Amino acid sequence: MSEPGPSPALSRPELRRYSRQLLVPEWLASGAQERVRAASVLVVGAGGLGGPVIAQLAGAGVGRLVIADGDTVDPSNLHRQTLFTAADVDRPKAGVAAARAQALNPFVRVETAPFLDGENADALVARVGLVVDATDNFATRYTLADACTRAGREWVWGAASGTSGLVSVFGPGLGLRDVFPDPGGAESCDEAGVLGPVPNVVGSVMALEALKILGGVGEPLRGRLWTFDALEGAVRVIGLRAGREAAVL
């Protein structure tokens, strides 16, 4: 699915709303804001990773956000999933997240979608120009990765567990299965636990990568894996090639 053509000039209220990011020379000079406003993004997962992605893409003015998540809010989510409050327990995550994103920025069109599975993955991916994988298990990640590969879509991928996190940008030339052909003993947050700030840090980096792609600025993490060790305060970027070969940059 191709993105819409050039957008009309930003309105005065939009210029005021986005004024701080429009002060960034690279953002303003490249016309990034108009491209972001014309973009459509599917975010799969509205939890620890998806929450900051949704909030920051909505805040930045992405024109259309589609949110897919089949879970409901659980009390155990609240230490890290900042879109939700205690009053949201047992409510559908996608609906609550969409309402919060819409309240944050009325210029953004926010939609919810059935949670991604093997039957609807291709249709959901076909509706947008960019996908963000904020899920927490490899079965769903592989389903989404395969759909993106079939559609020729790039997707922003992230993972967080315990005190560490990963982010990359995958595409038809180098995908999730190339880098992680066997997840091995990978565990979800429900199994391994997670410190609350960790997925928020990782989700923020994912949102930044999405904005770089949509706005056409900077160097997205294509062919590279960003790694975060919260206990050491350490970040590394690893070069990726098909066949799981990697070189520390």
Buried (B, 14 or more C-beta within 10 A) or exposed (E): EEBEEEBEEBEEEBEEBBEEBBEBEEBEEBBBBBBBBBBBBBBBBBBBBBBBBBBBBBBBBBBBBBBBBBBBBBEEBBEBBBBBEEEBBEEBBBBBBBBBBBEBBEBBEBBBBEBBBEEBBBEBBEBBBBBBBBBBBBEBBBBBBBBBBEBEBBBBBBBBBBBBBBBBBBBEEBBBBBBBEEBEEBBBBEEBEBBEEBBBBBBBBBBBBBBBBBBBBBEBBBBBBBBBBBEEEEEEBBEBEEEEEEEEE
